[in-house]
Structure formats: C-alpha cells, structure tokens
Amino acid sequence: MSQIIFEFYGRLGKLANESELSLPIETPIVLEQALQQLAELKPDLSENLERCACAIGDELVSRSMLVEANTRVALLPPVAGG
C-alpha cells in the first residue's frame, strides 16, 4: 500500500498532536478523498480541514488534484490578521 504524508502547520499540529502523519492509502487518489480519510482517522481535525489550504512543494493545489504515492501535502490553516 502507498502513503501520503500530511504536514500539519499552526493549530493543526496541536489538534493532531504531531507535526506530520503518514496515511496509508491507495494511490493515485483525489486530494479531497485523501483529506476525508484523514478526517476519519483524526476527527479533531475534520472541522479545520474544510478551511485549510493545501500545498505540495511551494505551490497551493486544488483539492481536485490527483495525488501520487509518497507525496507530501502541507496543510495550512487560515490566518487572521489585522
């Protein structure tokens, strides 16, 4: 089985109690489906996952993107400022 590595930033890391998680998953998979599986595994993250941005490398990516095995996906929570 393949995996996708999720990196948690900001409050997501605190909610997950870790900075990253390797999710065993059949790939390729649409990123949105992988996020749904992550939410099932880590229910404390589920509400926040709906609002976070997803990045692969230095680029923000769409949740409709097809993700391959061993991809690192950074999850970035929304930031409030003023």
N, C-alpha and C positions, 0 to 999 in steps of 0.2 A: 504494500500500500504506500502511496505517496504521502506527502505532507505539505502544508502551507504554514509558514512561520509568521505569526502575528506579533508585531511590536506595539506595546502599549505606551502612550505618552500622556502626560498630565494626569488628571484624575482617573483615567482608565487603568493605569498601572496600580493605583491604590485599590480600586474596585476589584481588580483581578488578582491582587496580592502577588504580582510578578510583573517583570518588565517585558517578557515575551512568552509565547506559548507555541509549541509545535502541534498543529492539529492534523492527526492522521485523516486523510481524506482521499477519495478517488479523484484524480485529475485527468484531463483538464476539467475545470468547473467554473461556472459563472461566479464572480466575486460575491454577488448578493447571496447566492446559495451557501457559500462558504461562511459568510457572516451569520446566516441563520443557524448554521450548525455550531458556530462559536457561541452564539447567544444561548443555545440549548445547553452547551457544556458549562458556560459561565453566565447564569441567569442575572447576576448582579450587573452585568454589562449591557444587557439587552436594551434598556431604555436609552442609554447613551450611544449605542452603536447606530441607532437610527439617525443621529445628528452629526456623527463624526465624518471627517474627510478621510479618504484612503489614498495612500501614496505608495508607489513602487519606485524605488530609487529616488530620484529628485523630482518625479512628476506625479501630480494628482491624477488619479484614474477614476473612471466611471465604474459604478457597481455592476454594470452590464458587461464588463470586460471579462474575457476568458482567461483564467489563471492556470499556469502550468505547475508541475511539481517543484517543490523546494523554492517557491517564490516567497520573498519577504515582503509583507504588507504592513506598512506603518499606519496605525490608526490614530488620527489626530482629533482630539475633542475640539468643539468650538471654543473660541477665546473671546471673552468680553473685555472691552477696553473703553477708555474714555478719557 
